[in-house]
Each structure stands twice: as structure tokens, then as C-alpha cells.
């Protein structure tokens, strides 16, 4: 008996089959590319995404040595949705989180609807990334697509549709649309009326861990599955990944390092306040029943190291290819232990929380003729960590206490990089063995739904810690001083660039 978790991301989809004890039986991955046909546009070909979801399910099943899959659960990127026609065919691309074309709509529409009212209903503050504003953009700029769309589905519910089921959307993923009432757990009629949508044009909201249905025999056969395989609601990828990382107790948070840097905690009650609203720190459903979360993130994360590699690491790239080493490990091995003399504002992309500034610009301050390349690289990583410290500082002053961070993602493999984070944040960081936290979290949700075992128990008994990084207090003091200066950089640079 086994359980399949599938993670539908921005750059690809992956499925992993687990046994109940957490043993990996097989996995499969397929990548796809973001389409940027015009400035501000960021889309996925949803036909390709669904085809590749079927492909990774089928390939993982073929490699799993015949252990029958009992249930499937989906972890999905947030905000992105796909227009579907009257015959359930895909008629448009999926607009992903980084698509900013709706930026000009946000302020005027929000003022008309009521800024505070929108926050109280959805737990989110207005920004162009959310589905609400992308839908309004389609309505205003592509009326033919709007009129021909029978429904709009996020990738979790779109895959339900393609698996032959009535589409359902988990509460955590529904929360990322800004159409959902996080207090009542239903689509908000007033927002839908203001957009011009009907409930029937959206998936049915269901709490995480609900059984959506069984995959029909003809579709199950195409996927190599037995009859009777159940599909279970999952959630927004950050919340499913946090669960998979072992975030089940209040005071604990996942610290994910991928392209985006993200902190996702768990709380026992809704946290909403004027201070959190001002700083764009949302509150919506977590993947545990009755629990809530927020997402603090920087859209400049691991991609800043990738940028540095592409622009300044020709020597290391060549050496890595020649010696079959990891180019990032080669680069990180050059970093000195002491904090740098530089300060970096890491807005090489639009910001995430707390500013939601699509036009922000980054900066490297303090350069001298004696500055080394490795110092610049470390300062870039320090800057991203200081940005996350800014978010944690706001959260903790608003009553969101976080005592322990659990690291996931590619960056967590580097002790050097993780130590920088621990020193800047002044918090211990635990690195766990589970690399595919999203797929693991989804698979354990799927397991819980059919076995009746609490998902918290399934996750905790399977969590394996690799190492715990403690902050070095001498460096903590230095970074605390840096942080006081760091908080002044954004408004200064913004005023100069404007």
C-alpha cells in the first residue's frame, strides 16, 4: 500500500510515491517553461502542465515495483488559474504568481471595493499576484476569453477535472485567490459579484484531507493505477511543504530556500491586525484542520546566487563541468566566516513581503577597491537573510512568535549558507532529510485520509533531522547592528530611484 504526492510548481511538476513509513518507492519529474510574451506577462501552457502531470504520475507508478497506490494528493503553486471552456477544455494559459500585468488595476478596484473590507474577508492585502486581479485583467482586456470561459481553476482543481472528478479546491489554495472568505471558508459573494463571477465558475472549496472522489477506471488505466484510487484535497505548496517538513506545532516555521525565499509557520488561530495588513503579511488556512498560517517571502532568494554564478563565476562553472562538482558548492566554499563590510538591498526582482513593490531596485553598498568577489557573494546572501529578518521582526511584534525554523529546499543542503541565516536571524535552524517536502506532505495527507491516522503523527514519526545549526552569538551582535541600518536602505533607495 502506497500513497502518491504530486507537486505542481512554476518550473515543473514532480510526483513521489511513499509508503506509510515515509520510504520513497519512486519519483518522476517533468519541467516546463514560463512564457513571457510581453513585459509583465508570466504564463504556463496549462495543456502542457496537465500532460506532464499525467506523465509524472504514470512514470512514478511504473517505477514503484507494483506497490498499489491507494490515494493521491496535490500540492499546488498559488494564485495561478486556467480558463476552461464549455466542454471542460483548456482555452487559455495559466497566469502565474509573478505575472504583474494587473498592477494598474489593483489600487482603483481596491479603493472602490474597500481596502480594509477586502483584508478582513480574505486575510490578504491587494497585490497584482492574486487571482482576483488577474481575472479582472482578463475581463477588461480579453473579453472574448472571459465570455468563453465556463470556469477558472487553479492547478489543484484543474488536475481533479482532468482526472475525471468534480473539481475541488483546498481551503489553503482557495485562500490565495483573494476570492475566498477565510473566516467562513466559502467563496465570498460580494467579491464575486464585484468581479462578475458565479460560484459555479469556481471549484468547490473543501478542507485539506477531504476525499474528492475516485479516479474513473478508464483514466486510472491510462495512469497505470488500480481501480478505486482516491483523490484527496491538498493545498497551497507552501503550506503542504511546511507540513511535510514537520511544521505541526505553534512556534515552528518552514524556511524554504528555492528561487524564492519563504517562511511559513503554523498558528492555532487567525492573526489579523492593522500592522500585519500594513506590511502585507496575510493569514489563511494551514494544511492542518483548525490551523492557520502566513507567508513571509522574498522573490529574490536562491535566484540571487544563480545570478551571481551566471555573471561572475565562469571559472567555477568550467571547473564544475570538468570535475563533476556542484558549482554552487565551489562558490560557497570561498566564503569567509566573518560578516562582510557590505550591505545589500536584495530587490533584484519585485519585492515580496512586507512592501509588495513591483518597481523596487536592489543595491550593493560599501564597495571599495579592496572588496573581494567572494565578499560580494556573501553580502548578497546576507541581504536576503536580512530581508527575512525584517519579516520575522514584524511578525513577532504582531504576536506571531517563532522559535524554531526547519530548512527545506536546495539551499538547505549548504551548511555555510544555513549558518549565515542562523546568524542573521538569531534562531536555530534544523535541516531535515526529506528533500521533497511538498510531495511528502501531500502523500501523508493522502495516507491520513484513507487510513484514519492523524497526519501529524504520520509526519512526526517520519521526520529525520540531518543537522541543527545554532547561531554564533558574536556574529549575531554584528548582524543586529547591520539590521538597524538595513531597515533604512529601502526608503532611501526608493526615493533616489523615483
N, C-alpha and C positions, 0 to 999 in steps of 0.2 A: 504494500500500500504506500503510495507516494502522493506528493502534492506539488503543483506547479505554480510558481510565481512568475509573472511577466511584468517587466518594467518598460514602459513606453516613454522614451526620452526625446530630447530635441535633436540629438545627433544619431540615434539608433535605438533599437529595441533588443531586449535580452530576455530569454526565459531560462529558468533554472528549476530543475526537479529535485526536491528534497524528500528524504524520509522524515518520519515524525521526530527522530532524534537529531535532526539537523544535518545528517550526512548528505552530501551532494552526490546525486546519481548521474546527472548530465546537465549540460548547458548549451546554449546556442545564441549567437549574436548576429545581427544584420544592421549595417549602417545605412544612413541616408543623409542627404544634404539639405541645408536650409536654402531656400530660394529667395534671393534679394533682387528682384527685378527693377526696383526703384528705391531711391533713398527713403529710409524709414520702413520699408517692406521687409518682412521676415516670415516666410511661409514654408509649410511642408506639403508635399504632394500626398494627400491622405489616402489615395488609392495605393500608392507605393507603401505607405506606412502600414496599412492593413494587410497588404500582400506579405510584407516582411514579418508582421506579427504571426500570421499563419505559418510562415516558413520557420520561424524560430520555435514555435510550439511543436510543429511536425518533426523538426530536426532533433530537438531535445528528447521527444518521445522515442524516436528511432534509436537514440544512443543510450537509453535508460535501462537496457538489459531486461526489458519486459515487465518491470515492476509497474503495476497498473496505477495510473493517475486517478485519484478519487475526486479531486476538486481543483479548480483554477481560480486565482485571484489576481487582480490587475493593480499595479502601481502606475499612476499616470502623471505626466507633466501637467502643471496647472494652466489655467487661462485659455489655452488653445482650444478652438472648436472648429467643427467642419459643417458646412451646409449640406443637407441631404434632400434629395428631390422626392417627388410623389411616389416613386417606385422603390424608395429606400436606396437609390443610387447616390453616390458621392458626386456633387456638382460644383464643388469649389475646394480650394486648398485650405489647410488649417493655418490660422494666423497665430503664431507662437508668441510667447511672453515678450520677447524683445522687439516685436513689431510695434512701432511707435507712430504709425500714420494717423492715429486717432487723437494725437496730442492736442490739436486745435479745438477739439470738441469738448474736452474734459471740463474746463473751467466754466464755460457758459451753461452747459447742461446741468452741472452740479449745483451751480448757484440757483438755477431755476427750480430744481427738484428740492434742494435744501441740503447743504453740506452736512450739518450735524445729524439730520434725519437719516441720510444715507449711511453715515457711520454707525448710528445706533441700530439700524436694521441689519446691516451686513457685517459689522465689525471691521470693515476696511475703509481706508481713505482713497479718494478718487485718484486714479492714475491710468495712463493710456494702455498699460499692460493688460488690464482686466477685460474680460469678455464683454461686459456691458458696453464699453465704449467702442470696441471693435465692431460689435453688432450695429451700433448707431452709425459708424462709418460706412458699413455696407449699405444700410438703409438710405443714407444720404448720397452715396457716391456710386453705388451699383444697384439701382432699384430693380433691374431685371433679375439679378441673383437673389435679391431679397424676396421678390414676389414668387420666384420659382422654388423657394426653399420650404419644404414641408416641415423641416425640423433642423435644429442646430445641436450637435452632440460633441461633447468633449471626448478625448480618446478612450477613456474607460468605457463609456456608454456606446461609443461608435463600435468598439470591438464586440460588445454584447450584441449589437444589431447584426454584425457580420457572423457571429456565432449562432444566429438563429433565434435570439431571445428578444423579449421586450426590453429596450434599453433602460437600465437603472444607473443612477449616479450616486456615489457615496457622498455622505454629508461633508467630509473634508474637501473633496474635489468641487462639490457644488458651491462651497464657501468661497472658492477662488474666482467665481464668475462675477461677483457683486450683483447677483440677481436673487440671492438666497438669504432668507431670514435666519440668522444663526441662533436666534432666541427660540423661534418656533419650529425650526427645521422644516421649512417649506419654501417654495418659490414665493417671493413677495409680490402680491397682486398689484400694489401701487407702482412698483418699479417696472413690472412687466407692462402695465398699461402705458406708462410713460415712454417705454421703448416701442410698444406696438406688438407685443408678443402674447401668445396664448400658452397656458400650461402644457397643452398638447404638443407644442413645438419643442419641448424640452424633455429630458429623461425623467423618470420617476425617482425622486430622492429617497434613499434608503441608508440607514446607519451602516457603518462598516461591519462586515461579518455577516450580512444578510444573504441568504441564498436567493439568487435571481431566478434560477431555473436550471434545467438540464439541457446539455447540448443535444440537438436532434441527431438521430442516428446517421443520416447522410453526411452531415458536416463532421461528426465525430470520426467517421470512417476516413474522410479526407485527411484528417489530422493524425490518424493512427491511434486514436483513442477508443476505449471501450464505450459501450452504451452506458448512459446514466451518469456521466461526469457532470458534476455540479459546478456552476459559476457563482462566485461569491463576491460581493462588493468589497473593494479595497480602499483606495484613497489617493489623495494628492501625494506625489512621490516623496516630498519632504517628510510628511507625517508617517508614511509607510516605512521609509528608510530609518526614521528615528526609532520607530517601534522595533524594527529589525536589528538596530544597534543596541537595543536593551534599554531604551528610554521608557520606563514604565512607572518610575517614582518621581513625585514632585521634587524639584530642586535639581533634576538631571536634564541635560540637553545634548542633542547630537550636534557635533561640529563637523560639517561636511565640507571637504575641500575637493571641488571639481573645477570646472570652468568658472562656476560661481561659488563664492564662499558663503556658507549659510549656517545659522544656528537655529535649531528647532527644539524647544523644551516641551514639557508637559505640565499642565495645571489642573487642579480639581474644580476650578470654577472659571467663569468668564471674567476676563480682565479688560475693562474699557474705562478710559479716563480722558479728560481733555489733553493731558500731557502725552499719552500714548497716541491719541488722534493727531496731535500737532506733529509728532515725529513719525507718523505713518507706520506705527507698529500695530499690526492687526491682531484680531483674536477670532479664532474659528475652531471648528471641531477637530480634535485629535482622533487617532485611529483606535482609541480605547473608549468604550461606552461611558458617557458622562464626563469625559476629559476634554480639555481644550489646549490650544497651543497658539503661538505666534511664530512669525518667521522674520528673523533679522538677517539681512543678507547684503552682500556687496556684489554687484555684477562684474566688478573686477576682482577676480580671485586667482585661481591657478593659471588663468589665461595671461596674467601679467608675467609669469615666469616663461610661458610659451613665447610671448612677445620678445622677451629678453633673449631667449635662445635663438629665435629666428633672426634677430637683428645683430647680435653681438657674439654669438658662440659658434662661429664657423669652424674653429679649431676643434672644439669639443664634439661637434656633430660628426666631423671626419673621424675623430678618434673612436667615437662610439660605434660608428659603422665598421671600422677596421677591427676593433677588439670585441665587438658584440656586447658592449656595456650599455647601460642606460644613460643617455645623455644628461638627464636631469640629476642623476646621482653624481656624475662627474662635475657638474656645475656646483651643486650644493656642497660637495666636499671641499671646495675652495673658500667657503665662508669662514671668517674669523669669529671667535666666540663673543668678544665684547660688542655691545651695541654700537651702531655706526654714529658718525657725526652728522649724518644727513637726515632730512625729513622729507617724506614722500606723501603727497596727496594722491591717492591711488585711483583717481577718476579717469582712467584710460578708456572707460566705457561710460554710458549713463550711470548715475548712482543708483543704489538700491535704497534701503532704509538708512538713515532717517529722512533724507532730503527729497527723494523722488525727483531728482533734477536731471532731465534728459539732455541738458546742454552744458553740464559741468565739464570742466577741463582739469586734467591732472597736472602735477608739478613735482620737480625734484629740486629741493632747496639745500644749499650749503655746499655746493660743488667747489672744489679747489683743484689746483694743478697736481696736488698730491693724492687726490681721490683715486682709488683703485676700482677697476671694473667689478671685482667681487664685492666691494663695499656698496656699489650702486645696486647690485643684485640683491644683497641682503636688505638694503633700505627699502626696496620695492616690497619685499615680504613683510618687513616691519610696518610699512604703511597700510597694507591690507589688514594686518593684525590690529593696528591702532584703530582702524575703521570699525572692526568688530568690537573692540573695547568701548568705542563710543556708543554703539548699540546696546551692549551689555550694561553700561553705566545708566543709560536712560531706562532700560527695563528694570533694573534693580531699584532705582529711585522711585519707580512706579509700583513697587510691591512684587515684582517678578523675581524672586530670589533663585539664583542658580549657583549651586555649589560644586557640581561635577560636570565635566564635559567629556563626551565619548566621541572619539575621532573616527571618521569614515572617509572614504574616497582615496584617490591616488596619492594626495599629499600626505595622508596619514602614515604612509609607509616610510617616510623620511623622518628619522629621529631628530635631525638637525632642524628641519622646518617646524616640526611639532614643538621642539624646545623653544623656538622663537615665540610661538603662540602662547605657550605656558608662561613664559617670562613677561610678555606684554600684558596678558590678561590677568596674571597673578592667580591662576587657577590650575589645579591638577588636571591633566588630560589623559584619559585612558584610551589606549589603542586596542581594538578588538580584532579577532581573527577573521570574522565574517567580512569579506570584501563586497559581496553583492547584498548589501543590507536591504535594499529595496525589494529584490526578488525574495530574499529570506523572510522579510516581514510579511510580504504578500502570501507566501507559501504557508506560513504559520497561521495567518488569518484563515486561509482556506482549510487548513487542518483542523483548527478550532471549530469551524462551522459544521464539520461533518462528524467530529469525534466528541464534541461537547467539552473538551478540555480547555480550560481558560487559556487564552492566548498569552497572557502574562507569564503563566507557568511554562508554556512551550518555549517562549523566548528566553526566559531567565535560565532554564536548565540547559540551553544550548549555547549560551554566550561564553566565549573563550577569550580571556584577556591576554594580549601579547606583551604589553608593557604599560607602565604608568609613568608619565613624565611629570616631575614636580618642578614648580618654578624655582629659579635661583634668586634668592632674595636680594642679593646685591644688584642684579640686573633689573629686578622688579622696581627698585627705587629709581633707577635711571630712567626706565620706561614710564614711570608715573610722572616724572618731570617732563619728559618728552610729550606725554599725553596732554598736559596743560597747554603746551604750545600748539600741539596738533589741532586742538579744538578751535584755534584762532585762524587757521590757514584757509579753510573753505570760504568763509565770508570775505576774506581779503582777496583771494584769487578771483572769486566770483565778481567782485566789484571792479577789479582790474580788467578782466576779460570782457565785461559788459561795456 
